[in-house]
Amino acid sequence: MSPEEELATATWRKATASGGTGGNCVEVAPLSGGRVAVRHSKDRSGPALVFTESEWAAFKDGMSKGEFDF
């Protein structure tokens, strides 16, 4: 399966905590090989960022530690 086909058929989900933000959210989808895709919920046919399993794990770790808090 090509990367484009995999993204088109991926099962995307949005965080439950993002319900009332007017649609300015991201969606994530698991991909083959442990990769994770991320896209803007308002532009579902637009580009997606794809992260390796280790990149995604590092991002989640940083989120849990508050590294991205403003």
Contact map, one row per residue, 1 for C-alpha under 8 A:
1110110000000000000000000000000000000000000000000000000000000000000000
1111110000000000000000000000000000000000000000000000000000000000000000
1111111000000000000000000000000000000000000000000000000000000000000000
0111111100000000000000000000000000000000000000000000000000000000000000
1111111110000000000000000000000000000000000000000000000000000000000000
1111111111000000000000000000001000000000000000000000000000000000000000
0011111111000000000000000000001000001000000000000000000000000000000000
0001111111000000000000000000000000000000000000000000000000000000000000
0000111111100000000000000000000000000000000000000000000000000000000000
0000011111110000000000000000111000000000000000000000000000000000000000
0000000011111000000000000000110000000000000000000000000000000000000000
0000000001111100000000000011110000000000000000000000000000000000000000
0000000000111110000000000011100000000000000000000000000000000000000000
0000000000011111010000001111000000000000100000000000000000000000000000
0000000000001111111000000110000000000000000000000000000000000000000000
0000000000000111111000000000000000000000000000000000000000000000000000
0000000000000011111100000000000000000000000000000000000000000000000000
0000000000000111111110101000000000000000000000000000000000000000000000
0000000000000011111111100000000000000000000000000000000000000000000000
0000000000000000111111100000000000000000000000000000000000000000000000
0000000000000000011111111000000000000000000000000000000000000000000000
0000000000000000001111110000000000000000000000000000000000000000000000
0000000000000000011111111000000000000000110000000000000000000000000000
0000000000000000000011111100000000000001110000000000000000000000000000
0000000000000100010010111110000000000001110000000000000000000000000000
0000000000000110000000011111000000000111100000000000000000000000000000
0000000000011110000000001111100000000111100000000000000000000000000000
0000000000011100000000000111110000011110000000000000000000000000000000
0000000001111000000000000011111000011100000000000000000000000000000000
0000000001110000000000000001111101111000000000000000000000000000000000
0000011001000000000000000000111111111000000000000000000000000000000000
0000000000000000000000000000011111100000000000000000000000000000000000
0000000000000000000000000000001111100000000000000000100000000000000000
0000000000000000000000000000011111110000000000000001100000000000000000
0000000000000000000000000000011111111000000000000111100100000000000000
0000000000000000000000000001111001111100000000000111100100000000000000
0000001000000000000000000001111000111110000000011110000000000000000000
0000000000000000000000000111100000011111000000011100000000000000000000
0000000000000000000000000111000000001111101101111000000000000000000000
0000000000000000000000011110000000000111111101010000000000000000000000
0000000000000100000000111110000000000011111100000000000000000000000000
0000000000000000000000111000000000000001111100000000000000000000000000
0000000000000000000000000000000000000011111111000000000000000000000000
0000000000000000000000000000000000000011111111100000000000000000000000
0000000000000000000000000000000000000000001111100000000000000000000000
0000000000000000000000000000000000000011001111110000000000000000000000
0000000000000000000000000000000000000010000111111000000000000000000000
0000000000000000000000000000000000001111000001111100000000000000000000
0000000000000000000000000000000000001110000000111110000000000000000000
0000000000000000000000000000000000111100000000011111000000000000000000
0000000000000000000000000000000000111000000000001111111100000000000000
0000000000000000000000000000000001110000000000000111111100000000000000
0000000000000000000000000000000011110000000000000011111110000000000000
0000000000000000000000000000000000000000000000000011111111000000000000
0000000000000000000000000000000000000000000000000011111111100000000000
0000000000000000000000000000000000110000000000000011111111110000000000
0000000000000000000000000000000000000000000000000000111111111000000000
0000000000000000000000000000000000000000000000000000011111111100000000
0000000000000000000000000000000000000000000000000000001111111110000000
0000000000000000000000000000000000000000000000000000000111111111000000
0000000000000000000000000000000000000000000000000000000011111111100000
0000000000000000000000000000000000000000000000000000000001111111111100
0000000000000000000000000000000000000000000000000000000000111111111100
0000000000000000000000000000000000000000000000000000000000011111111000
0000000000000000000000000000000000000000000000000000000000001111111000
0000000000000000000000000000000000000000000000000000000000000111111110
0000000000000000000000000000000000000000000000000000000000000111111110
0000000000000000000000000000000000000000000000000000000000000110011111
0000000000000000000000000000000000000000000000000000000000000000011111
0000000000000000000000000000000000000000000000000000000000000000000111
